[in-house]
Amino acid sequence: MIINKKGKLFGLVNIVDLFVVILIAALAFGGVSKFSKLNSLGLKPQNEATVELLMDEVTKGFVDNVYEGQKLYDSIRGNDFGKVVSFEYKPHMELIVDESGKGEMTEIPNSYDLYLTVEAKGTFDGDGFLIETKRYFIGSETRLKSDVYVSNTDILNIIKK
């Protein structure tokens, strides 16, 4: 007999308990595949892109710690973002309005706007540029880190190669 009088499968396992264990295992597997990066790896072709970034109002010491070839990571997830291929910085300018209401762009001492060009690999999927498990969009802000700094960063452009 497959199920005995006590409701046990082969006299060993209660059929209801077995069903509950199978249901929990299926839910756990579904959750892992939904929320892990395994779901996005290898399924879609990886594209190379050039990502132009702006880190504004940084110090000269910050600028001095940026170099070509430096790897950048998503500060929150720790995912690989890309590699710096070039950068330039300019004095940070702000609109200062005087007492008469006249506005003038003024250089802020010891403050710089840092423009980075980064090579990244990801997937253009119609919903942005997916790098590992996070989507990035032109005009959005993200937090990136390197081996020595972390900064809020504006994405100015994403160019497919």
Rosetta silent file (secondary structure, phi, psi, omega in degrees, C-alpha in Angstrom):
SEQUENCE: MIINKKGKLFGLVNIVDLFVVILIAALAFGGVSKFSKLNSLGLKPQNEATVELLMDEVTKGFVDNVYEGQKLYDSIRGNDFGKVVSFEYKPHMELIVDESGKGEMTEIPNSYDLYLTVEAKGTFDGDGFLIETKRYFIGSETRLKSDVYVSNTDILNIIKK
SCORE:     score description
SCORE:     0.000 S_00000001
   1 L     0.000  135.535 -178.739    0.000    0.000    0.000 S_00000001
   2 L   -76.540  -47.356  178.395    1.306    3.444   -0.903 S_00000001
   3 E  -117.032  123.273 -179.046   -0.658    5.344    1.802 S_00000001
   4 L   -84.953 -175.054 -176.825   -1.519    3.468    4.991 S_00000001
   5 L   -63.977  -25.780 -179.651   -4.458    4.027    7.403 S_00000001
   6 L   -86.649    1.678  178.549   -2.547    6.724    9.307 S_00000001
   7 L    82.350   20.940 -179.150   -2.035    8.777    6.122 S_00000001
   8 E   -99.306  136.447  178.226    1.676    7.991    5.813 S_00000001
   9 E   -76.546  122.532 -176.922    3.336    7.544    2.451 S_00000001
  10 L    54.407   24.466  179.044    5.010    4.112    2.355 S_00000001
  11 L    72.093    9.270 -175.420    4.405    3.998    6.104 S_00000001
  12 L  -113.904  -47.896 -170.663    7.188    6.561    6.659 S_00000001
  13 E  -122.417  134.712  175.025    6.103   10.145    5.942 S_00000001
  14 E   -66.704  131.806 -175.222    2.791   11.892    6.563 S_00000001
  15 H   -62.820  -35.554  178.890    1.439   12.995    3.170 S_00000001
  16 H   -67.998  -42.366  178.053    0.445   16.451    4.480 S_00000001
  17 H   -62.225  -40.744  178.820    3.927   17.019    5.931 S_00000001
  18 H   -62.661  -43.360  178.899    5.496   15.990    2.624 S_00000001
  19 H   -61.660  -42.450  179.715    3.268   18.433    0.737 S_00000001
  20 H   -63.714  -42.637  178.987    4.238   21.275    3.115 S_00000001
  21 H   -63.275  -42.669  179.096    7.972   20.505    2.742 S_00000001
  22 H   -65.114  -40.182  178.802    7.671   20.459   -1.081 S_00000001
  23 H   -64.192  -44.753  178.629    5.742   23.763   -1.029 S_00000001
  24 H   -63.503  -42.037  178.991    8.348   25.461    1.194 S_00000001
  25 H   -63.299  -40.715  179.674   11.198   24.169   -0.995 S_00000001
  26 H   -66.189  -42.062  177.850    9.475   25.449   -4.143 S_00000001
  27 H   -64.412  -41.657  179.279    8.894   28.891   -2.601 S_00000001
  28 H   -63.995  -44.554  179.212   12.507   29.090   -1.396 S_00000001
  29 H   -62.812  -42.516  178.377   13.851   28.111   -4.827 S_00000001
  30 H   -62.416  -41.868  178.905   11.574   30.661   -6.526 S_00000001
  31 H   -64.946  -42.860  179.822   12.685   33.415   -4.133 S_00000001
  32 H   -64.223  -44.716 -178.962   16.356   32.656   -4.614 S_00000001
  33 H   -70.015  -30.522  179.607   16.077   32.636   -8.408 S_00000001
  34 H   -71.900  -42.444 -171.770   13.984   35.829   -8.405 S_00000001
  35 H  -102.995    0.299  178.556   16.225   37.905   -6.157 S_00000001
  36 L   -97.026  160.566  179.075   19.686   36.561   -6.922 S_00000001
  37 H   -75.802   -6.370  176.654   21.946   37.771   -9.678 S_00000001
  38 H   -61.884  -29.161 -179.513   21.984   34.224  -11.062 S_00000001
  39 H   -64.543  -31.240 -176.416   18.736   35.121  -12.788 S_00000001
  40 L  -100.515   -9.715 -177.159   20.414   37.798  -14.925 S_00000001
  41 L   -79.834  129.140  172.625   23.777   36.145  -15.585 S_00000001
  42 L    76.674   -8.076 -177.677   24.289   34.629  -18.983 S_00000001
  43 L   -83.479  -32.598 -178.965   20.677   35.046  -20.108 S_00000001
  44 L  -122.844  146.499 -179.463   21.164   38.267  -22.037 S_00000001
  45 L   -66.087  140.800  177.422   24.206   39.362  -24.024 S_00000001
  46 L   -83.652  132.626  177.185   26.518   41.770  -22.259 S_00000001
  47 E  -108.986  147.574  171.832   27.110   45.050  -24.074 S_00000001
  48 E   -89.765  141.749  179.756   30.011   47.405  -23.604 S_00000001
  49 E  -142.842  155.852  171.423   29.039   50.992  -22.919 S_00000001
  50 E  -103.890  124.880 -179.279   30.656   54.288  -22.082 S_00000001
  51 E  -112.837  124.200  178.201   29.068   55.921  -19.046 S_00000001
  52 E   -99.409  128.284 -173.119   29.674   59.627  -18.430 S_00000001
  53 E  -124.056  156.017  173.391   29.441   60.656  -14.773 S_00000001
  54 E  -129.381  123.297  170.324   29.538   63.825  -12.707 S_00000001
  55 E  -111.474  105.756 -173.778   30.729   63.973   -9.109 S_00000001
  56 E   -98.822  156.720  178.138   30.118   67.586   -8.125 S_00000001
  57 E    58.498   47.558  176.300   31.467   69.702   -5.278 S_00000001
  58 E  -101.168  163.265 -179.429   34.447   67.461   -4.463 S_00000001
  59 L   -88.437  167.860  177.506   37.737   68.572   -2.949 S_00000001
  60 H   -64.398  -36.426  176.245   41.162   68.635   -4.613 S_00000001
  61 H   -60.752  -36.991  176.104   42.193   65.743   -2.365 S_00000001
  62 H   -63.566  -49.797 -179.484   39.300   63.748   -3.778 S_00000001
  63 H   -58.227  -40.211 -178.247   40.334   64.580   -7.357 S_00000001
  64 L   -65.180  -15.181  179.935   43.928   63.567   -6.608 S_00000001
  65 L   -98.592    9.374  176.828   42.723   60.044   -5.740 S_00000001
  66 L  -100.984  137.431  178.737   41.123   59.400   -9.135 S_00000001
  67 L  -148.493  155.932  177.755   43.173   57.653  -11.817 S_00000001
  68 L   -65.839  138.515 -178.343   42.694   55.952  -15.186 S_00000001
  69 L    91.468   -6.818 -179.261   42.070   52.230  -14.847 S_00000001
  70 L   -67.836  134.796  178.582   40.491   52.639  -11.398 S_00000001
  71 E   -86.984  139.298  176.952   37.608   50.235  -10.743 S_00000001
  72 E  -115.770  147.425 -177.527   34.297   51.602   -9.511 S_00000001
  73 E  -131.632  152.886  170.777   31.642   49.691   -7.596 S_00000001
  74 E   -66.613  123.016 -173.593   28.035   50.278   -6.570 S_00000001
  75 L   -65.386  -30.147 -176.216   28.473   51.519   -2.999 S_00000001
  76 L   -88.735  -48.519 -176.968   25.351   49.805   -1.671 S_00000001
  77 L   -86.251  -25.021 -176.857   25.331   46.459   -3.496 S_00000001
  78 L    82.481    3.620  179.821   29.093   46.153   -4.003 S_00000001
  79 L   -66.548  149.614  173.901   28.541   45.210   -7.665 S_00000001
  80 E   -64.980  128.750  177.990   31.221   45.983  -10.233 S_00000001
  81 E  -100.159  -47.368 -178.964   30.243   49.209  -12.051 S_00000001
  82 E   164.007 -169.632 -175.586   33.114   49.740  -14.455 S_00000001
  83 E  -124.587  134.317  178.801   36.595   51.140  -15.033 S_00000001
  84 E   -68.776  125.219  176.799   37.632   54.802  -15.303 S_00000001
  85 E  -106.657  -24.532  174.283   39.072   55.493  -18.772 S_00000001
  86 E  -162.421  162.510  177.358   39.395   59.269  -18.463 S_00000001
  87 E  -158.020  157.407  173.234   38.505   62.170  -16.205 S_00000001
  88 E  -150.070  156.500  177.923   38.696   65.934  -15.966 S_00000001
  89 E  -134.631  152.595 -179.647   37.770   68.453  -13.316 S_00000001
  90 E  -136.226  155.653  175.571   36.689   72.066  -13.327 S_00000001
  91 E   -58.757  139.528  177.518   36.107   74.626  -10.572 S_00000001
  92 E   -75.127  131.471 -178.264   32.618   74.286   -9.105 S_00000001
  93 E  -116.873  141.262  175.230   30.427   77.264   -9.993 S_00000001
  94 E  -134.740  152.636  177.144   27.234   78.402   -8.279 S_00000001
  95 E   -80.013  119.111  177.755   24.754   81.167   -8.930 S_00000001
  96 E  -110.607  125.358 -179.608   25.171   83.810   -6.241 S_00000001
  97 E  -103.553  126.449  179.809   22.438   86.447   -5.987 S_00000001
  98 L   -84.507 -178.760 -175.951   23.418   89.781   -4.410 S_00000001
  99 L   -62.915  -26.880 -179.757   21.187   92.074   -2.346 S_00000001
 100 L   -82.614   -5.434 -179.764   19.949   93.885   -5.441 S_00000001
 101 L    93.412    1.489  179.260   18.708   90.583   -6.930 S_00000001
 102 L   -82.075  129.932  179.769   21.420   90.376   -9.579 S_00000001
 103 E  -102.030  145.644  179.489   22.749   86.849  -10.056 S_00000001
 104 E  -146.397  136.534  175.622   26.256   85.913  -11.086 S_00000001
 105 E   -72.508  126.180 -174.874   27.991   82.568  -11.553 S_00000001
 106 E  -127.387  136.689  176.465   30.782   82.446   -8.989 S_00000001
 107 E   -71.555  131.710  178.857   33.626   79.990   -8.535 S_00000001
 108 E   -93.466  122.188 -177.784   33.465   78.270   -5.139 S_00000001
 109 E   -60.338  141.208  175.828   36.950   78.019   -3.573 S_00000001
 110 E    57.613   29.842  178.872   38.364   74.506   -3.035 S_00000001
 111 E  -135.115  132.624 -173.637   35.362   72.870   -4.717 S_00000001
 112 E  -132.178  152.941  170.667   35.482   71.025   -8.039 S_00000001
 113 E  -104.364  122.106 -175.729   33.171   69.234  -10.458 S_00000001
 114 E  -105.549  121.337  178.946   34.716   65.932  -11.522 S_00000001
 115 E  -104.935  122.839 -178.490   33.689   64.445  -14.879 S_00000001
 116 E  -115.373  142.538  169.279   34.453   60.738  -15.321 S_00000001
 117 E  -113.670  124.371 -172.748   34.241   58.523  -18.387 S_00000001
 118 E  -124.926  136.499  171.223   33.799   54.886  -17.409 S_00000001
 119 E   -88.579  129.411 -179.478   33.759   51.676  -19.449 S_00000001
 120 E  -134.613  156.125  175.002   31.001   49.377  -18.209 S_00000001
 121 E  -119.514  132.861 -179.724   29.497   46.050  -19.230 S_00000001
 122 E  -170.269 -161.791 -176.529   25.798   45.422  -18.950 S_00000001
 123 E  -127.258  126.463  170.801   22.575   44.865  -20.815 S_00000001
 124 E   -85.019  113.385 -174.014   20.391   47.397  -22.586 S_00000001
 125 L  -121.963   16.666 -179.477   16.955   45.901  -21.997 S_00000001
 126 L    86.641  -16.042  178.268   14.511   48.700  -22.767 S_00000001
 127 L  -116.570   26.179 -178.511   14.213   49.523  -19.070 S_00000001
 128 L   117.275 -166.329  179.213   17.638   51.131  -18.693 S_00000001
 129 E  -110.209  111.011 -175.769   21.175   49.797  -18.615 S_00000001
 130 E   -89.699  115.864  173.591   21.414   46.744  -16.351 S_00000001
 131 E  -111.497  115.774 -173.124   24.803   46.232  -14.691 S_00000001
 132 L    52.595 -103.556 -175.095   24.717   42.981  -12.729 S_00000001
 133 L  -115.676   10.888 -178.432   21.522   43.437  -10.665 S_00000001
 134 E  -127.337  138.477  176.735   20.885   47.199  -10.855 S_00000001
 135 E   -92.265  140.089  178.350   19.447   49.361  -13.633 S_00000001
 136 E  -121.293  147.206 -176.828   20.984   52.742  -14.377 S_00000001
 137 L  -133.893  149.079  172.712   19.402   55.609  -16.280 S_00000001
 138 L   -62.844  130.968  179.481   20.610   58.876  -17.809 S_00000001
 139 L    94.539   -8.418 -179.761   19.762   61.621  -15.340 S_00000001
 140 L   -90.619  165.505  178.117   19.666   59.399  -12.287 S_00000001
 141 E  -112.778  141.227  175.872   21.898   59.572   -9.243 S_00000001
 142 E  -140.033  168.541  179.548   23.758   56.636   -7.778 S_00000001
 143 E  -113.052  118.500 -178.575   26.416   56.142   -5.112 S_00000001
 144 E  -115.715  154.723  176.744   29.740   54.776   -6.346 S_00000001
 145 E  -137.142  158.774  174.535   32.922   53.847   -4.548 S_00000001
 146 L  -122.534 -156.946  176.947   36.491   53.016   -5.455 S_00000001
 147 L   -75.229  -17.374 -176.242   39.366   51.688   -3.420 S_00000001
 148 L  -134.541   -4.984 -178.998   39.695   55.054   -1.579 S_00000001
 149 L  -145.231  163.398  173.647   36.541   57.163   -1.992 S_00000001
 150 E  -139.581  141.205 -175.718   32.754   57.065   -2.122 S_00000001
 151 E  -157.020  147.478  168.071   30.538   59.701   -3.737 S_00000001
 152 E   -70.573  140.366 -171.933   27.060   60.461   -4.989 S_00000001
 153 E  -136.948  134.735  174.373   27.254   60.493   -8.760 S_00000001
 154 E   -95.797  134.492  176.720   24.991   61.818  -11.514 S_00000001
 155 E   -89.802  112.955 -177.677   24.764   59.764  -14.695 S_00000001
 156 E   -86.342  -34.664 -176.744   25.074   62.218  -17.577 S_00000001
 157 E  -162.338  148.686  173.141   25.074   59.790  -20.497 S_00000001
 158 E  -129.295  117.705 -174.455   25.169   56.085  -21.382 S_00000001
 159 E  -117.704  119.194  178.082   26.543   55.347  -24.843 S_00000001
 160 E   -71.542  133.415  178.756   26.309   51.872  -26.345 S_00000001
 161 L   -86.556    0.000    0.000   29.528   50.796  -28.087 S_00000001
